[in-house]
Amino acid sequence: MTSTTTAEPSAPAPKRFRGGPWGTLVAIAFGVMMVALDGTIVAVANPVIGADLNASLAELQWVTHGYLLGLAVFLITAGKLGDRFGHRRMYMIGVVGFMLTSVAIALSSGVILLVAFRVLQGVFGAIIAPAAMGLLRSSFPPHMLGRAFGVFGSLLGGATAAGPIVGGFLVGVFGWQSVFYINVPVGLLAVGLGVWLLAPNRAVDAGSRLDAPGILLLSVAIFALVWALVEAPTIGWAHPETLLVLALALVFAVAFALREHLAADPLLPLGIFRSSSVSIGTVLMILMALGLMGSLFFVTFYLQGVHGMSPIESGLQLLPMTAMMAVGSPLAGRLMDRVGTRVPTAAGLTAAALGLLVLSQLATDSGVVHISAGFVLLGGGLSFVMTGATAAIIGNAPVKLAGVASGMQQAAMQLGGSLGTAVLGALLSVTIAGALPGHFADAGLPRPDAAELAAMQGLVSQGAAAVPEGASAEVAAAITGASHLAFMDGMHLAFGVSAVVMFLAALLSLAMKPAPRTEQPAVHV
């Protein structure tokens, strides 16, 4: 097979729908939403899964993190495969595999098997996401990329934020298995639209070779990092196992960087990071996911455990954030096509920080207005951040690296989600351990000893209370009240730290530069 190097035209998009830019966007919509939805849909289902399968908090975290692990480890590699073999082909493979693993998850009878299939589901999700973004990057002309990324961000952010709402309804009516069965009709629709609307398969980097050593080194580095982030809150950050796995991640990451520097055809050309916008956009994507995924994971425990809401009610409470993310991203894309990414992204990060500050002031009896105000600011702000960071990363990458750049963008988002739940979870847990004895004493209860505190900590971290069997109504109310106050202390600190991180990220975003308005050379097959 021979290849020729030509320049991508910067002419306006074709008018045709089938095989054109907007037809491509419609075709990939349901596949993208399916992947994003599954990252958060189990947030509301976690308490029910835990009760049904007798799972601990650590095991419940793995239901979420197993999926993120599969995604994060394979995203960049999947992006390279899309560049090499064609994004249309990889997209269809990913959608079919995602459906099949979803059915396997729903049929799982134990939490270990469920987590294993969640990891595999994440691998297929990793194939879908960069393939979809690669299709957009090669279909839309440069002057319309902001708009395309805005709509893409709306799909991604809206589905991510809608997960708890959809999950709440499905769990409340049909049981937790339905949050996975729903992927079958959605996936079939995605396959049908892909066959109908997507242009013939086209590889944008057909002449490249697969960097097998680079794939291995990067996969081990990311796997070790995510593993450490998941396990550290449970076994301790200073535990020898945590330190060993973190050291392993560092060693393999350094080895990967050296390999990519020397490789003739690297998996991830390090020259891409010479663009300050690509580097900053990657950091911003991590921080954005840290705030979004971290807040969603713990706020569901607040709504269901502390407020006593049902899964459906807690999902509906998140509707303001969902709406803002769905509406805000297309607006952000249009605005960024006109004024660039820097100012809108900084404004979005500032709004998200203010939203987290509002959420950090929640009380056990906070009303709907207070909760919704925080989610409106958070959702609206993050929609601008997601669009701006995506445009910064992919808009500054050449077309032939569209899949790799998209995989890097998505990997940053997944790593940020794992980092958010791990670090914020550690802050929550440590705060609860320190605050619970004092709240027990204030409620006229005997202070728990070390063993009792360790036994209570997991339940309190989920917004619940360890009420002894046979306790009187008065004692049960006192234990529940003290437990909820300790949980609120931990949640306040977690949200406060997230707000500070967002403010710092807003300052960093001001260093981004605009993406080029003309296409860079691309390889056609």
C-alpha positions, 0 to 999 in steps of 0.5 A: 500500500502506498501513501501520498502526503497532501494538505487538508483543504480549509474550504467550507464543509460539504453540504451533503449530510450522509458522509459529511460533517454533520452526518458524522456528528449524528452518527457518533452521537449515541456511541459517545453518549453510551460511553460517557453515560456508563462512567457515571450511571452507576453512581446512583446504582452503587448503593443498590449494587452494594446491598444486592452483592454485599459489596464493601465501599472499596469494591463499589469504588472498583465498579466505577474505577474498573471501567475508568481503568479499562478506558484510561489504559487503552485510550491512546493505543486505541487512538493510534489504531484508529489513525492506522486502520481507520476510525470508522472501523474501530468505532463500529468494533467498539460499539459492538463490544461495548454492548456485549460486555454490558450484557455480561455485566448485568448477568454477573452474580458477584462483584468480582465478576462484575468488576472484571467485565466493567474493565473489559467494557472500559476497553471497548469504550476506549476504542469508541471515544478517540475513533469518534473524535478522530472522525470529527477532526477529519470531517470538520474544517478548522474554522468549524472545529470549535462548534464541533467540539462544543456539540461533542462536549455537550454530548459527552458532558450531558451524558456524563452528568445525566448518568445519575438521573437515568440511573436513578430512574432505571434502578428505582423502576427496574433494578441495577441490572437495567443501567447496563441493559440500556446499552443494548438498544442504544448500541444498536441505534449507534451501529445503525446510524454508523452504517448509514451515515459514516463515510467509507473507512479511511486511515489518516496515518496508514503508513505508520507502524504500531509501536508495540514496546511503547504500547506495553510501557504506557499500558503498564504505567497507566495501569499502575497509576490508576491501581495506586489511586484506587487502592491507596485510600483503602490501604493507606498512601504510605503503605508499601504496596501503594509506594511500590505501585507508584514507583512502578508507574513512574519507572514505566512512564520514564521508560515510555518517554525514553522509548518515544524519544528514540522510536522512529514511529512512536505511539505518542510523538512527544513533539506534540507537547511543544504546543503549550496549548496541548500541554495546558489543555491536557492538565485542564482536562485532568482537573476538570474531571477531578472536580466533576467525577469527584463531586458526582461520586460523593454527592450521591451519598449525600443526597441518598444517605444524608437527605434520604432521597430515592435514586430517582429523586437524587438523579433529578436533583442533578438535573440543573447540572445536566441541563447546563452541560448540555446547553453550555457546550454548544454555546461555548463552541460557537463563542470559541470559534469567534474569540478563541479558547483562552478567556471562555475556558478561564471563565468556565473554570472560575464558575466551576470553582464558585459552584464547588464553593457553594456545594462546600457550604451544604448542610444536612438540611440544605434545600433544593435551591442551595443544592441546585445553585451549586450544580448550575454553576458547576455544570455551566462552568465545566461545559466551557472547560471541556470544550476549551480543553478539547479544542486546545488539545485536538485543534492544535494536533495534526490530522494524522494524529487526531486519534492519538490526540483524542485518546490523550484527551480522553485518557486525561479525563479518565485519569482525572476522574480516578484522581478525583475520587481517590484523593477526595475520597482520602480527604473525606475518609481522614476527616470523618475519622477525625471528626466522628468521635467529637460528634459522638461526644457532642450527641451524648454518646460514648466515643468510639474506640479505634476498632469501632471507628474503623468499622464505622468509617466505611458506612459513614463515608457512604452517608450512612450510619452504623446503628447497633441492632436493638438500639432505641429510637433516641440512640439511633437518631443520635448516632445517625445525626453524629454520623451525618455531621462527620460525613458533611465535614469530610464533604466540605473539605473535599469540595473546598479543595476542589474549588481551590484547584479550579481557581488555580486552573483558571490562572493556568488556562490564560497561558493557552494560545489559539489553534491554527486556522488552517489544516496541517499536512495529513496522510491519505490512503 
